[in-house]
Amino acid sequence: MTISERIAVTGATGQLGRLVIAELIKSVPTAHLIGLVRDAAAAKDLADRGVELRTANYEDPAAVKAALAGVDKVLLISSSEIGQRVRQHGHVIDAAKAAGAKLLAYTSILHADTSPLALAEEHRKTEALIRASGVPSVLLRNGWYTENYTGNVAAAVQHGAVLGSAGKGRISSAARADYAAAAAAVLASCESQAGKVYELAGDTAFTLADYAVEISRQSGKTVVYKDLPEADYKATLRSIGLPEAFAELYAESDAKAAKDALYDDSRQLSALIGHPTTPMAQSVAVALAR
């Protein structure tokens, strides 16, 4: 990137957004970083580090347009509001176009164009909007976050089981920090990134049975993997409080993972960040230490 380029990160106070900004700060002057946030008070730590904060909500196209004024590069971190994403993403795409952005990076999903996951549909539609906009763009097709699993490590140890519908499917997940490092590398790159598509996933794959074995090894407690029919897994997720839509999508994603929908062996992620991705065992250790 040139010395004068300004980079905006949407969802800057989110789990991924904060990590991306932390990575960017290592190589980009903070005066050139802009964080789009819903609540500036929740991002005081970013402001204290010199990051400019601009308030904008995905649902408010006028606010998004104002927030992206004068920006050269934009990272559109996909919204968490399933079912609303395409419209919300469209507001950011339109604003990036109005700003004359030189690059729009979007966090899509692994193999979005061919993925059988229901979650992929909104990403495919967003990618189509980006192409139609004419804004120079790069697609960061992120695989599964290992934290999607390790967030439930304590429960797995308590109950002695990891539940799912993934069968013997291989899961090429990586730590959220790995994906953040990739986004930062693309945004800070001096090389043109327009038109590139990165299929990002962990270097090594594991099954949920492997994951359960690793929890057992590190915790000293017996933890086994219990494979459930998709409908039963969905019912279990509902019973622990997940909303219907989320339970359905998680169960469906797990069932598709049984057919290797979350597998990728291209190692594009580690090539992009310049080091191996975080091993699943390391993520388990971090989760158990909490």
C-alpha positions in Angstrom: 0.0 0.0 0.0 1.1 3.6 -0.4 1.8 5.8 2.5 -1.3 7.9 2.0 -3.9 5.1 1.7 -6.7 4.9 4.3 -8.1 1.5 5.3 -11.6 1.1 6.8 -12.7 -2.0 8.7 -16.4 -2.7 9.2 -17.5 -4.4 12.4 -14.4 -3.1 14.1 -15.5 -4.1 17.6 -16.4 -7.6 16.5 -14.3 -10.7 17.3 -12.7 -10.7 13.9 -12.6 -6.9 13.3 -10.6 -6.3 16.5 -8.1 -8.9 15.5 -7.8 -7.5 12.0 -7.1 -4.0 13.3 -4.6 -5.4 15.8 -2.7 -7.0 12.9 -2.9 -3.9 10.7 -1.4 -1.7 13.5 1.8 -3.8 13.1 2.4 -2.5 9.6 0.1 0.5 9.0 0.2 3.9 10.7 -2.9 4.1 13.0 -3.7 7.5 11.5 -4.6 5.6 8.3 -6.9 3.2 10.0 -10.7 3.7 10.3 -12.9 1.5 12.3 -16.7 1.4 11.6 -18.5 0.8 14.8 -22.1 0.9 16.0 -21.1 2.3 19.4 -17.9 4.4 19.7 -17.9 4.0 23.4 -17.4 0.2 23.0 -14.2 1.0 20.9 -12.4 3.4 23.3 -9.4 1.0 23.3 -9.1 1.4 19.5 -9.4 5.2 19.7 -6.8 5.2 22.4 -4.4 3.5 19.9 -5.0 6.2 17.3 -7.6 4.4 15.2 -10.3 6.8 13.8 -13.8 5.7 14.7 -16.8 6.3 12.5 -20.2 5.4 13.6 -22.3 3.4 11.1 -24.8 0.6 11.2 -25.2 -1.9 8.3 -28.9 -1.0 8.2 -28.3 2.7 7.7 -27.0 3.3 4.1 -26.6 7.0 4.6 -24.4 6.5 7.7 -22.3 3.9 5.9 -21.8 6.1 2.9 -20.7 9.0 5.2 -18.4 6.6 7.2 -16.6 5.4 4.0 -16.0 8.9 2.5 -12.4 9.4 1.6 -11.5 5.7 2.1 -9.1 3.9 -0.2 -9.5 0.3 0.9 -12.5 -1.3 2.7 -12.8 -4.6 4.5 -16.4 -5.7 4.6 -16.7 -8.2 7.4 -19.8 -10.2 6.8 -22.8 -9.4 9.0 -23.8 -11.8 11.7 -27.5 -11.2 10.9 -28.4 -14.3 8.9 -31.2 -13.6 6.5 -30.4 -9.9 6.4 -26.8 -10.1 5.1 -27.3 -9.4 1.4 -29.2 -6.2 1.9 -26.8 -5.0 4.6 -23.7 -5.9 2.6 -25.2 -4.1 -0.4 -25.2 -0.8 1.6 -21.5 -1.2 2.2 -20.8 -2.1 -1.4 -22.7 0.9 -2.6 -20.8 3.2 -0.2 -17.5 1.8 -1.3 -18.4 2.5 -4.9 -19.5 6.1 -4.0 -16.2 6.6 -2.2 -14.2 5.5 -5.2 -12.5 2.8 -3.2 -9.5 1.2 -4.8 -10.2 -2.1 -3.2 -13.1 -3.8 -1.4 -12.2 -7.0 0.5 -15.0 -9.3 1.6 -15.0 -12.1 4.1 -16.9 -14.8 2.3 -17.1 -18.5 3.0 -14.9 -21.4 1.8 -15.6 -22.4 -1.8 -18.6 -20.1 -1.8 -19.3 -20.8 -5.5 -19.6 -24.6 -5.0 -20.3 -25.0 -1.3 -23.4 -27.1 -0.4 -23.9 -25.2 2.9 -27.0 -23.2 3.3 -24.8 -20.5 4.8 -23.1 -20.1 1.5 -26.1 -18.7 -0.4 -26.0 -15.2 1.1 -22.2 -15.1 0.4 -22.8 -16.1 -3.2 -25.3 -13.3 -3.6 -23.0 -10.8 -1.9 -20.1 -11.8 -4.2 -22.4 -11.3 -7.2 -23.3 -7.8 -5.9 -19.6 -7.0 -5.6 -18.9 -8.1 -9.1 -21.8 -6.1 -10.5 -20.7 -3.0 -8.7 -17.5 -2.7 -10.6 -15.5 -1.9 -7.4 -12.0 -3.6 -7.5 -12.4 -6.4 -5.1 -10.7 -9.4 -3.4 -12.6 -12.3 -1.9 -11.4 -13.8 1.4 -13.3 -17.1 1.5 -12.9 -18.1 5.1 -13.2 -21.6 6.3 -14.5 -22.6 9.7 -13.1 -21.0 12.8 -11.7 -23.5 15.3 -13.4 -21.3 18.0 -16.7 -22.5 16.6 -15.9 -25.7 18.4 -13.5 -24.7 21.2 -16.1 -22.3 22.6 -17.9 -25.4 24.0 -14.8 -27.1 25.4 -15.9 -26.7 29.0 -19.3 -28.2 28.3 -17.6 -31.1 26.5 -15.4 -31.8 29.5 -18.3 -31.5 31.9 -20.6 -33.9 30.0 -17.9 -36.1 28.6 -19.1 -35.7 25.0 -18.8 -33.7 21.9 -22.0 -33.7 19.9 -22.5 -33.2 16.2 -23.6 -34.6 12.9 -20.3 -34.4 11.0 -19.6 -38.1 11.0 -16.0 -38.8 9.7 -15.9 -35.5 7.7 -12.6 -33.7 7.7 -12.7 -30.1 8.9 -9.9 -27.8 7.8 -10.5 -25.1 10.4 -8.1 -22.4 11.6 -8.0 -19.9 14.5 -9.8 -16.6 14.0 -6.5 -14.9 14.5 -5.2 -16.7 11.4 -8.0 -15.3 9.2 -7.5 -11.8 10.7 -3.8 -12.0 9.8 -4.8 -12.9 6.2 -7.2 -10.0 5.9 -4.5 -7.6 7.2 -1.9 -9.0 4.8 -4.2 -8.4 1.8 -5.2 -4.9 2.9 -1.6 -3.8 3.7 -0.1 -5.4 0.6 1.8 -3.3 -1.9 0.8 -5.7 -4.7 -2.5 -5.4 -6.5 -5.1 -7.7 -4.9 -8.0 -6.8 -7.2 -9.6 -9.8 -8.8 -8.0 -12.4 -6.5 -9.9 -15.1 -4.7 -8.4 -16.8 -1.6 -9.7 -20.1 -0.4 -8.6 -19.9 3.3 -8.5 -22.9 5.6 -6.3 -24.6 8.1 -3.2 -26.5 7.1 -4.4 -29.7 8.7 -7.8 -31.3 9.0 -9.5 -33.2 11.8 -12.7 -35.1 12.5 -14.8 -34.3 15.5 -13.7 -37.7 16.9 -10.1 -36.4 16.6 -11.2 -33.2 18.4 -12.8 -35.2 21.3 -9.6 -37.3 21.7 -7.6 -34.1 21.9 -9.8 -32.7 24.6 -9.5 -35.9 26.5 -5.7 -35.9 26.2 -5.3 -32.3 27.5 -8.0 -32.3 30.1 -7.4 -35.8 31.6 -11.1 -36.4 31.3 -12.8 -39.0 29.1 -14.5 -37.1 26.2 -16.1 -39.0 23.3 -17.7 -37.9 20.0 -21.4 -38.7 19.7 -22.6 -38.5 16.1 -26.3 -37.6 15.9 -28.8 -37.5 13.0 -29.1 -33.9 11.8 -32.6 -33.6 13.2 -31.5 -34.8 16.6 -28.6 -32.5 16.7 -30.8 -29.6 15.8 -33.2 -30.5 18.6 -30.2 -30.6 21.0 -29.1 -27.2 19.9 -32.6 -25.8 20.4 -32.7 -27.4 23.9 -29.7 -25.4 25.0 -31.2 -22.1 23.9 -30.2 -21.6 20.3 -32.8 -19.8 18.1 -34.5 -22.0 15.5 -32.8 -20.5 12.5 -29.3 -20.8 14.1 -29.9 -24.3 15.3 -31.0 -25.4 11.8 -28.0 -23.8 10.1 -25.5 -25.2 12.5 -27.0 -28.7 12.3 -27.2 -28.5 8.5 -23.6 -27.3 8.3 -22.4 -30.1 10.5 -24.3 -32.7 8.3 -22.7 -31.2 5.2 -19.3 -31.3 6.9 -19.7 -35.1 7.0 -19.3 -34.9 3.2 -16.1 -32.8 3.5 -17.8 -29.5 2.8 -15.4 -27.9 5.3 -12.3 -29.5 3.9 -9.6 -27.8 1.9 -5.9 -28.8 1.4 -4.7 -25.9 -0.7 -2.8 -24.2 2.2 -3.5 -20.8 0.8 -4.0 -19.3 4.3 -0.6 -20.3 5.6 1.0 -19.1 2.4 -0.7 -15.7 2.7 0.2 -15.1 6.4 3.7 -16.5 6.1 3.5 -19.2 8.8 1.6 -22.4 9.6 -2.0 -22.0 10.8 -2.8 -22.5 14.4 -3.1 -26.3 15.2 -6.4 -27.4 16.7 -4.5 -28.7 19.7 -3.2 -25.2 20.5 -6.8 -23.8 20.2 -8.0 -26.5 22.6 -5.2 -25.6 25.1 -6.2 -21.9 25.0 -9.9 -22.8 25.6 -9.1 -25.1 28.5 -6.9 -22.4 30.1 -9.8 -20.0 30.4 
